[in-house]
Amino acid sequence: MAERMSAALALLGAIAAGGAAIAQGGLADPTRPPSVIPQVESAGGTAAPAQAARQLQSVLISGTRKLAVIDGKTVALGEKIDGATLVEVAETGVTLRRGEEVQTLRMHPNVQWGPARAAADPPHKKGTAP
């Protein structure tokens, strides 16, 4: 009986120690978004880390409207966010203009967009003509 009691206490101690390690950040939350520093592209084509920059989170393009979600705010084409006007909405990003300053926010700053490469001819099934 005493052996079982000490084994149970040891197990409880191990669980408590594991809980403390998790509470101290031992395990990462798998649902947490990646910690990527957003990049802002200026009119000169240079990208710089944007510490206080806006972050493009989503775009909506339909036949009747174009919207962007920037820093959690929904902005329609032609509307302003913090003094900058949304002048273009595309699948891969948006363009904001404040006076002469033009700012491009990319949907996925680390992804290079372009046409897909053609895949090699798929193998034909036996008994079918090419």
Secondary structure, 3 states (H helix, E strand, C coil): CHHHHHHHHHHHHHHHHHHHHHHCCCCCCCCCCCCCCCEEEECCCCEEECCCCCCEEEEEECCCCEEEEECCEEEECCCEECCEEEEEECCCEEEEEECCEEEEEECCCCCCCCCCCCCCCCCCCCCCCC
